[in-house]
Amino acid sequence: MAAHVGSRLSTATPYIKDLNTQVRKGEIKVPQFQRPFVWGVAQALDLLDSVANNYPIGSLLLWRTADKLATERNIGEFKLPETEDLTPTDYVLDGQQRMTVLYSALGAEDEGIGFSAVYDLEAEKFLEEKPGERPLHHFPMRWLYQTTKLLNFRTALQSHKNADLLQERFDALIEVFSGYQIPVVTLRDLTIEEVCPIFERINSSGTDLSTFDLMVAATWSKGFDLNEKVEEISYSLEPKNYGEIKGTTVLKCLSVVQYESANRERVIALRGFKGNPQMMDSLVDRTRKALLRAVDQLATDFKIHSLGFLPYEAHLVILTYIYANNPNLSAQALRRVRQWFWRTSFSERYRGAPDDFVTRDLQAIKNFVLEGEGGSEEMFGTGLSNAEIKKMVFRKNNSRSRAFILTLAKNSPKNLTNGNTIDTSEALSVYNRKQFHHIFPEAFLKRTAPGVERSNLLNFCMLAAADNNLISDRDPKDYLPELIGDLGLHADDVLRSNLMPTADEYDYTMAELSTFFDARVDIVRREILRLCTGAH
């Protein structure tokens, strides 16, 4: 594969002037998926300074193809011309911000909009050009390739008191900018399948560009806009607090519904619908309905009221597949779905799992859930031991942490301070650690046992931020017996709802972290095992 791509990769080092000419003619375009121009003035001035010092500014990566992508009509604030459909176009995959600055500062019309810079020959630095009278020693960089204006500036500079010195600096500036070459790597006639992994690799840090963004551009036509289809689905999920679903996730859902696969090759194959919008509309509608059913179950059955508490993206993708193939699950099938969900969450089955692993699981899901035959629930993971539970630490992006929070929510927890039922839909609608309370307060442990792990999952329960502040950093031996006394006859019910031992099962007046964990771990483990059996 690498050799195949390498044979269609070319390198060149055009001058800035020639690169700007290509942009002006519309031979180089910015794909619609690229970020808008976001550089500030300081970054733009630094780029010009790097060129003036003959520093390398990095290469540009272009994709030359006859396939027409959805493109931005502007580069920065400058309108670009239309080109013939039969003309191969160079699309910018990497280097848009630098190219925009170089075009705006050196290739645009004198009085045109956008970033414009001057070079202060006295201070030897670049400045953003401001309206008003221009000092004699300020050279407008947009005159660089305009011979007449450049010569006129040179002549006028002779009247400056330091003409000889400034003339020398000016000549050096013109020489370096006129001779500066930029490495350009062009991928020639590669398919989107070949470009996608390259594109994702170069954008793996610092940006959110992905296969989805490239797919949007590659499948666009006047009658079809994949981004619009994804927005339709996102909009339908907004009332359920899932409107922030990623475009890549929606693509995988579309792919598993259509092809029973979440692999990149199948996702890219969706571009085949470009010529058949009616079929795509049908697929989008089927996927949207399946997603809505999946989200309903996530919210009502698993208490997941936002994407922030979903243990893995794979859970939503697979649930969508399940409901696309069977919109009305039987009670037995629902029990199997619960077994699969809780076991995969606590076993961390999809941790770092590639899409082909998720794709292989679809067949197991089909056999186990939809057809009720083949395999056992244990293939998705087994229950946790007491030792494993004691080691689990609260981490925002950890599936076991999220599954533990959902386990607490499943028990309709009541507020330790007053016995009122906690609104878990509100508490779990947006990730907020303040909604979760250290039973042995963090500040208390930091003060009394600085070497101990303070964020074990067994040290957490659900509690609103305001009530959390009431407890503050108090010793559990003091505040818990006090709260239990205030709750009176309701105390046992409140403690059980938080998966905590009752006052008969544990002496809170003698509470220590280790003994509390010993008393609580059996309760938590029993609840996890119960959920893993598929109990509602």
N, C-alpha and C positions, 0 to 999 in steps of 0.2 A: 504493500500500500504506500509506504513512504517513498519508495523508488518511483512508483507510478506517479505520485503527486509531484515529486521532485523534477521529473522530466518535463513538467508543464509549468515550471516556476522560472520566472525571469527576473533579473536584477538590472537596475539602471541607476544612474546618478545624474538626473537632469538638473539644470540650473533653476534657481527660484523663478526667474523670469519665464522660462519655458513651462514650468509647472503651473504658474498663474495663467498662462495663455490657454492651457488645456482646460482649466477650470472655467475661464471666461467663455470658451466655446461650448461648454456643456459636455465635454468629453470625459470629465471626472465628475461624478455625482455622489451625493450623500444619501445612502439608503434611509428609508423612513424610520427604521428601527434605531438608528443612532440617536444618542442624546443630543438635545439642542446645544448650541454654543453656550458654554457655562463659564469659560475662563474670565477672571477679573482683569482689570487694567494692569495690576502688578505682575500677573503671570505673563501677560502679553508683552510687557516691556522687558521682562526677564528673557523671554525667547529671543527678542531682537538683540538684546545684549549678548546672548550666547552666540548668535550668528556673527555679530561684530567682532567677537573675540575668537572666531573660528572654532568654537567648541562644537562637538557633535550634538545634534538635537534629536537623534533617533531617526528611525526609518519610517516610511509610510508603507502600509500594506493595502494593496488594491486587488479587487477581484474583477477580471475582465471576462464578460460573458455577454452573449447575444440575448439571453433571457432577460426580460424587462422586469425589474423590481419596482416596488412602490418607492418613490424617492421624494426627498424634500425639494421644493422648488427654490429654496434659498440655500446659500452658504453664509452663515452668520445672518446678516440683514440684506444680502445681495441676491437679487433675482437671477436665476440661471436660465439660459435659453432651452427650448425644447430641441430634441434631436430626433433624427429619423429612427423608426423602430428597427430597421435592419442594421443600424450601426452598432457594433459592439461598444459597450460602455464600461468604464472603469469605476467600480463602486468602492468607496472608502470603507475598509474594515477596521483599520487602526490608524490613527493620526489625524482625525477630523479637527480637533481643537487647534493643533499646530498649523494645519493647512489653512484653516479659517483666518488665523492671525496673519499669516504671511500674505494671504490674498487681500485681506482688509487693509493692512498697513502698506503694502507695496504694489498691489495690482488694481486697486479700485480707482474710480474717478476722483479727481481732486476734491470736489465739493460733495462727494457721495456720503451716504450715511455710513454708520459703523465705526469701528475703532480706527483712529488715525493718529499717527505718531510723528514727532519731530526729533531730530538729533541736535542736542545742544553742544555745539562745537567748543564752547568755552568750558563747560562743566564736564564734557565728554560722557554724556549719558542721554538716554532716551526719555522723552516726556510725552504724555498724552497731549495732543494738540487741542488748544482751547480757542474759542471764538475771540476775535479781536485782532489788533495789529500784531504781526509776527516780528520778533526781534531779528536783526540782520544775521545773527549767528545761529538761528534755528533753521535747520534744513528739513523741509517736509519730505518724509520718506516716500510719499506717493509720487514724487518727482523723479525717483531714482532711475527709472527706465524711460523718462521723457527727455530726449536729448536737448531740445531747445530750452526747456525750463531749467534743466541742470546747468547748461552753459550760462544762462542768464544769472542764476544764483552765484556761480563761480565769479562772474564779472562783478556783480554787486558786492561780493565779499572783499574785493580789493580795497574798498573804502573803509574797511574796519581797521582800527588802530593796531590790531595784532594780525593783520592780513596774512603774513607769511606763515605763521604758526597754524592759524586756522585753515589755511589752504592746504597745508601738509596733512592735517588731520582729516580734512574733507576728502582728499585724494585717497587716503588710506581706507576711509569708510566706503567709498564708491568701489574701490578695488576688491575689498573683501565681499561685499554684497553681490557684486557683478560676477564674481568667480565662485560663489558658494554653491555647492552641489549637495543635494539631499538623496540619500539612498532610498530607492523605491523598489519594493518587491511586489511583483505582479503574479497572481495566480491566474493562469490562462485556461479558460474553457473547462474548469472543474465543475462537477455536478454539485448540487446543494448537499448531497450525501457526503461528498468529499470535503466541502468547505465547512460544514457544521463543526466537526471536531477541532479544526484549526481555529475557527472563530471562537469557540468556547474556551480553548486553551489560552488564547491571547487576552481574553476578557475575564479570566478566572479570578482576578483580583481588582478591586477598586470600582467595578461597575456591576450593573445588574443585567447586562446583555446576556442573551441565552439563545438556545435553539428556537424558542418561541418567537423572539424578535426577528430572527432571520427568516423563519417560516412565514411570518406576517408579510414581510416584504416580498418573499419569493412566490407567494400564492395570490398576491393582490391583483385584481383586475377591476374594471369599472363596475362589473356585476358581482364582484365577490371581494369581501374584506374580512379576513379571518379575525382581525382584532374586534370588529363589530360583533361577530358571533360570540367571542369570548366575553365581551362586555354585556351582551344579552344575558348570558348565563350568570355573570357576576351580579348583574342588577337583580335577577330573580332570587339570588341568595342573600341579598342585603337585609331583607326583613328578618332573616334568621341569623344575622350577625356573621355571615360567612362571605360577605361581599368582597373581602380582600383576598380572595383565592387567587393564586398566581396563575398567570397564563400558561406556564409550563405544566402545572397540575391539570388544568382544563384540557390541554392537548393530550395528556396521558389518559384522561378519562374518555375523551373522544376515541382514542386509539384502542383502549381495552374494550369499549363497546363495539367498535367496528371490526377490529382484528384480533381480539383476545390477546393483546400484547401491548406492553408499555415501552418496548424497546425503541431506541431512536429511529431505527430503520422504518418501523411501522408508523411512528409519529410523523416522520418526513413523508411517508406515503400518502398522508392525508392531503398533500398538495394536489393529488390526482383529482380531487373534487373541484379544483379551480374551474374546470370546464363544465361542471354540472352542479350549479348552485342549488337546484331543487333537491338533489340527493344530500348535499351538505346540510341544507335546512332540516331535512328529515333526521339526519344523524344528530344535529345540534338539539333538536326537540326531544329526541329519545334520551340523549345524555342529560339534558337539563332536568327532565322528569325523574330520571334515576338519581341524579345528584340531590334533588330536593328530598327524595325519599331517604337517601343515605344521611343527609344532614338532619332530617327529622329524627332518625334513630339515634344519631350521635348525640343530639340534644336531649331527647326524652329518655332514652334507655341508658346512655353512658354519661349524661350530665355534661357533655362537651358543648358549651355555649359560645365558643369562639375557636378559631383555628389555633390560637395560642396554646390551647390545652390538648390539641390532638397529638397523641404520642408519635405518630408517624404519618407522613403524606400517604404512604401505602395503604393505610386504613381507609382513607377517603376514596382512593382510586379503586381499591378492591370492592368496597361496599357499593360503589357506583356500578361496577361490573355485575355484582350480585343482583341489584335491583333492576338493571337493564334487562337481565335474563329472566327475572321472576319478580314482578312488581308487588305481588301479594304472597309474602312468605308465610308458610304454615308455622304453628307454634313450635313444632319440632325443629324446623329450619332456623327459626329465630334463636332457639336455644343453642344451636350449633354456631350461629354467628357470634353469640356472646362468648362461647367457649373459645372460638378463634380470636376474638378481640382481646379478651383479658389475658389469655395465655401468651399471645404474641407481644403484648405490651409489657408484661412482667418478665418475659424471657428475653426481651430486647431482640426479637427475631429479625426486625428490619433495620437494625442499627448498621449504618454504612452499607446497606444492601443495594447493589446495583439494580437497574431496571430489569435486567434479564432474570434476576432472582425473583423479583416480584412477579414477573411474567410466568415463571415456572410455578409459582404458588397458585396462579389462577386455575390451573388444572386440578390441583389438590382441593381448592375451594369449590370448584364445580362439582367434584365427586363427593366431597364431604358435606357441603351445605345444600347445594341445589338438587343433587340426586340422592343424598342421604346414604351413600354407600362408598366404600373405599377409604381406607385409612382410619386413624383414630385421632381424637382430639389431642392426644399426647404428642403428635408429630409437630404441633405448634408450640410446644413448651410444656413443662411440668411446674408444679407448685414450688414455691420458695421455701427454703428451710429457715428456721429461727435465726441461725447465724447469718444467713444472707440478708434477711430483713434488718437485722441490727446494724449491718454495715452500710445500708443504703443511706445516701446523703442527698439532701435537698439541692437539686440543680435545675435551673429553669428549662434547659433544653434536653433533659434526660427523661426517657420514656417511663422509667420506673417512678420518678418523682411525679410526673403527670398522672400516671395510673394510680399512685397512692392518693393524690388529691381527689381524683375521681371516685376512688373507693370511699373516701370520707364523705364526698357529696352524695353518694348513693344511699347513705344512711340517714339522710335528712338531719344533719347536725343541728343541735340547739346551742344557743349562745351560753357559754360558761358563766357569764356575768349576770344574766337575768332569765335564762331558760327559754327565750323566744327562738322560734325556728329561724335559722339563717337562710336568707334568700340566695340559694346557690347559683341561680341563673344570673343574678347581678354580680355575685362574687367571682364567677367564672366567665363573665362576658369579656373581660379584658384582663390580661395578666397583670397582677399587682401583688407583689410579695407581702404588702402590708395587710392583706386579707388573711394571712396565715400567721399563727401565733406560736412562738417558742414557748412551750409549756414551762420549761426551765429557761427563763429569759436569757437572751444572748448576753446582755450587759452583766447579768448576775453571774453567769458562768465565766465570763471573761475576768470578772473580779475575783471569784472564788476558786476557779479551776482553769487557769489560763491555757493549760496544755491540752484540754479535752476538746474533741470535735463537738461543736455547738449546733450543727445543722443536720444531725441524724433525722431521718424521716419520722422515727418514733418520737421525736421531740416536738412534733407539729400537730396542731389542730386548726380548724377554721375559726376565725374570729375577726370581726370588723376592726378596721384601723382605730376607730375612736375607742372601742372597748379595750383594744390592745394597749392603748396609751394609759388606760386606767390601771392596768396591772404593772406596766412599766418594767422596772428591774427588780421587782420584789422576790423574795425567797419563796419558792413553792410551798415550803412547810408552813408559811404564814398565810399566803393569799388563797391557796386551794382549800384548806379547811374552812376558811372564812366564807368563801363562795359556796361551798357545800352546805354550810349552815344556813346561809341566806336562801338557798334553793329549797331547803326543807324536804318535803316528801317527793319533790320532783328531781332531787339530786341524782338518784340512780339512773333515771331515764335520760337526763342530760348527759351524764358521763358515758352511758352506753352508746348514745347517738354519736359521740365523738370517738368511739372505739377505745375508751379508757376504762380501766377497772373501777368498779364501784367502791364506795367507802368500806364495805364489808370485805371486799377482795384485796384491798390495799390500804395501808395506814398512811394517809397523806400527811399526818403530823410528823411522820418520820421520813418524808420523801427525800430520796437521793436519786441521782440520775441513773445509776446502774440498776438499782432495785426497781425503779419505775419501768425501765426498759424490760426487765425480766417479767414484770407483771403485765405489761401491755403487749409484748410481742406475740403471745399465744392468741390473744384476741384478734390482733391484726391478721395473723397468719390464717386463722380460721375463716375470717371474712374473705381474704384473698382466695382461699381454696373454694369457698362457697361460690364466689363469682366465676371461678374457672370451671365450675361444673355447668355453667350456663344458667344459673338461677337468675331470676329477674330482680 
